[in-house]
Amino acid sequence: MIITVTLNAAIDKSLAVPNFRLGRRHRTVDQRTMAGGKGVNIARTLKSLGQPVIATGFAGGSTGTHIVEQLTQESILNDFVRIREESRTNTSVLDPTSGQQTEINERGPSVSAQEVELFRDKLLYLARGAAIVVFAGSLPRRVEPDLYASLVRDLERLDVITVVDTDGEPLRQAVRAEPDLVSPNVLEAEELVGHEFSSEEDRSHAVGEIAALGAREAIMTLSDGCFAQVLVDGQKVLKRARIEPREPVARSGSGDAFLAGYLAARYEGRPPDQCLRFGVACGADSTARLGAGLIDAREARRLMGDVELTVVKLPAEVS
């Protein structure tokens, strides 16, 4: 079983608006409303890939009820802690004429310390039957930034693979808790290591820097694939996976689809190269659809053959 944790779950509205301009009235040509948040998106992709998954986190108010109902309609098992304040609604506007996408994310509910402890108890109970636990997305208001780190440490004794996909201070503290895998995008990785990347060499070096902070493995997602420092027979190996970019319908959620594909293959016991290829293929396929976490599993498997995978020499200081 794979558990996805979404502490700031949402209802995501995706709107396609041609020639979108601020300050003007527009009509949509396509729209989609779905339960969302990074962990929910990952759960949706895992479900499409036929993997056993449970989505958990916080859900509050009528929006929280809508989130749970949407997941249930999609036959995604879920077990959320109900909270007092209203869960958030996020809006994404895609201009299909320019390919530009504008996202407006609400800051989400305030969560009490008691509600956090209720969730901790629930997660530790669910994790007894899990192989992988994924912590994904932002934290709600009033939640301490070390919560992911604390939960990773709580899961250490259960022999569960822990995965973290977040940003900012929660990511910084989570990496120090030594999770099995962290998976930031480029901007999140730049913030974590404290400098910008201007070349492929910078990006490859940064993955090693991230792993050196505490994570056993690190994957940095890019628009055309990823850099990954993974363990092969106990040895660190740095790899670059790349696929020819496709003309996207929407890029939102492609990183979530990547991580879901990677973890689906890992859950099946596939070797690292296959995990990376399948992750990149899932991320690429997801860009063909409006709405995060939506993929065609057969098309993703076909795209695996288009993924170029190369070994990169590890920088001396992180080898």
N, C-alpha and C positions, 0 to 999 in steps of 0.2 A: 504494500500500500504506500502511496505517496500522499503526503499532507501538504497543502498549500495554505500559508498564513497570510491573510490580508486584513491588517488592523485598521486600514482606512478605506474600506470598501466603498463603492459608489454605484450610482446609476450613471452610465456613460451614454450621452447623446451624441451621435455622429451625424453631421449634416453635410451634404454636398451642395455647395452654393457657387454656381458659375459667376465669374467676374466679381468676386466678393470685394466690397469696398466699405471701409468704416464710415459710419454716418449715413448710410443709405438703407433703403428698404429692399429686401431680397426675398426670393422664394426658393425653396429647396427643390432639387431634381431627384434627390435620393436621401433617405434618412434611416437611421437604425438606433434603437434604444435597447441597451443590454446591461446586465449586471457587470460591474467592472472593478477596477483596481488590479494591480499587477498580478497578485496571487490568484485572483479569480480568472484573469485572462490565461494564466498558465494552466489552471485546472481545466479550463474549456478546451485548450489544445490537447492536454493529456487525455481527456475524455474522447476527443476525436481520434486519437491515436490508439484507443482501446486499452489504455492503462488504468488500473484501479486508483482512484483519487478521491480524497475528501477535502473540500474547501472549508476553512474555518477562519475566524476572526471576530470582529465586532460588527453588529448591525443594530441600528437604532431608528425608532420612529416609523412612520409610514414608508419612508424611503428604504429603511432596513427590511421591512416586510416585503417590499417590492423586490429587493435584491434576492432574498431567500426564495420567493415565488418564482423569479426568473430562473434561478439555478435549478430548482425542482422541475420546472417545465423542460429544461434542457437535460434532465436526468443526471445531473451532477450532484453526487452526494455532498451534503453540507451539514455543518453543525456549528452555528455561530452563537456567540454570547450576545444576548440582547442588552443594550445599554440605554440609558435614559435619553440622551440627546440624539438628534436627527443625523442619520448618515448623509453623506454629501452627494451632490449631483455634479457631474463634470460635462462640459460641452466642447466638442471638437468641430471646427468648421473647415472643411476641405474645399478648396477652389480647384475643380478639375481642369480648368483652362490653364492654370499656371502651375499646378502641383503643390502650391503652398498650403500649409495646414496651420491653423491657429487653435490653440488649446486654452480653455479657461477652466481651471480646476479650483473648486471650492476648498477651503482650508479644512473642512471636516469638523466632526463633533469634538467636544471636550470629554475626556474619559477619566473617570475617577480611579483612585488607587484600588478601591474595592473591586471595581470592574476588571482592572488589570489582573488582580489575584484570582478572580473567577476564571479568567481566560487561561492563566498559567496552569491552574488545576485541570481544566479541560484538555489543554494541549498535552500535558504529561500523561493523562489517561489515554487519549487517542494515540499518542506516539508509541504506546506499548505494542501496538500491532503494525507499526510503520517501518519501512526501510529508509525512506527519505523524508525530510521535513524542509520545506522551502519557505523562507521568510522574505516577503517581497513587498516593495512599495514604501510609502511614507508612513510616519507615525502620526496618530491623531494628537490634538492639542492636550496639554497637561501630562502627556506620557513622557517619562524620562528617556533621553536619547540612548541610554545604555540598555534598554529593554531587550533588543535583539541579542546583544552580547550576553545578557543574563540568561535568556532562554536557550541560547546555544550551549552555555555551560550546564544548564539544567539537563540537557539531553545527552550530555557526554556519557553518562553511566548506562544509557539505554542502547548503546551501540547503533545509533541512528546516524545516517549521513545528513549533515546539516549544510544548507545552501542559503546564501544571503544575496539578495539583489535589491539594494536600496542606495541612498546617497547621503552626502553630508556627514554630520556628526554621528548619526546612527550607524553608518557604514564604517566610519573610522573606528568606533568602539567595537563593532561586531568583528572586524578583522582581527583585533587584538585577542578576541576570545577563541581564536584558532578554529574557525569553521572548516569543513572539508572543502568548500568551494565558495568563491565570491565571483559575481558576474556583473561588473559595472559597464556602462557604455563609455565612450571616449570622454565626454564632459565630466561624468562622475569620477572617472579614473584620474583626470587632470586635477580635480579638486582634492582627491584623496592623496595623491603624491605631491601636490603643491606646485606643479609647473605645467605649462602647456606643451603639447607635442607638435612638432613641425615636420616630422618625417616618419617613415616606416620604422627606422631605427629607434627613434624616440618611443614609439608605441610598443615595439617589442621589448625594449628595456623596461618600460613602465610595468608590464605584466609581471616581470621578475621582481620589481620593487614592491608591487602589491602583495605578491606571495611572501616576500621577505618580512612584511609587516605581521604575518601570523597565519594567513590562510594556507592550507595544504596545497590547494590548486587555485588558479585564477584564470578567468576568461574575460577578455575585454571585447565587447561586441562593436562591430563597425558596420557601416552601411552596406559593405560588400562581403561581410564575413566576420572573422574574429582573429585575434591573437590569443593563444592559450598556452599557459604553462601547466602541464599535467604530469602525473606520475605514471611511468611505464615500467613495470617490474621494479617499483620502488625508487626509480631514478627520475629526476626532473628532466622533462623534455619540453622545449619551446616550439610551438607549431603555429603556422599561419594558414588559415583556411579562407579561401576566396571563391566567390562565384560571380559571374558576369551579372552586373545589376540589371534588373528587369524594369520596364516602365511601370512605376507603381500606381495603383489606385489610391492607396494610403499607406504611410509608413508606421502609423501609430500602432504600437503593440508588437512590432516585428521582433524586438528583443525578447519579449515574453514568449513568443512562439519559438524563437531560437532555444531559449533555456528549456522549454517544455520538450522540444525534440531531443535535445542533448540528454535530458534526464530520462526520457522514455527509453532511449537506447541504452543508457547506463543501467536502468532498472532491469532491463532484459539481459544484462551481463555482456553487452557488446564491448569490443576493444575500443580504446580511446579514439582512434582514427574514425571508426564508424560513428561514434557518438558525436564527434565534431562535424562530420559530413552531414549527418542527419539534422543536427541542430541548425546548421547554415541553410540547408534545404528547406526546413520548416519556416525559418525566418523569411527566406526569399518568397516562398509561396504565399505567406500571410499578407504580403504587400499587394496582392491582387484583389483584396476584398476590403470593403468598408466595414469596419468593426474589428476590435482587437480580439485575438485568440482564435480567429476563424481560419481554418486551413482545409485543404483537400489532402488527406493522408496518402492517397495513391500518387498524386502529383508530386508531393514532397519526396516520396521514395524514388520517383523517377528522376527528380532533380539532384539526388545524391551523386549521380554520375557526372554532373556538371561542376562539382565542387573540386577545386584544385587545393591540394594539401601539401605543404612543404615543411621541412624541418629547418628551424632557424638556430644559429649558433647562440648558445646562452652567453650573455655578457659575463665576464670573468668575476665581477663582484657579486653576482647573484647565482652563480653556478654551484 
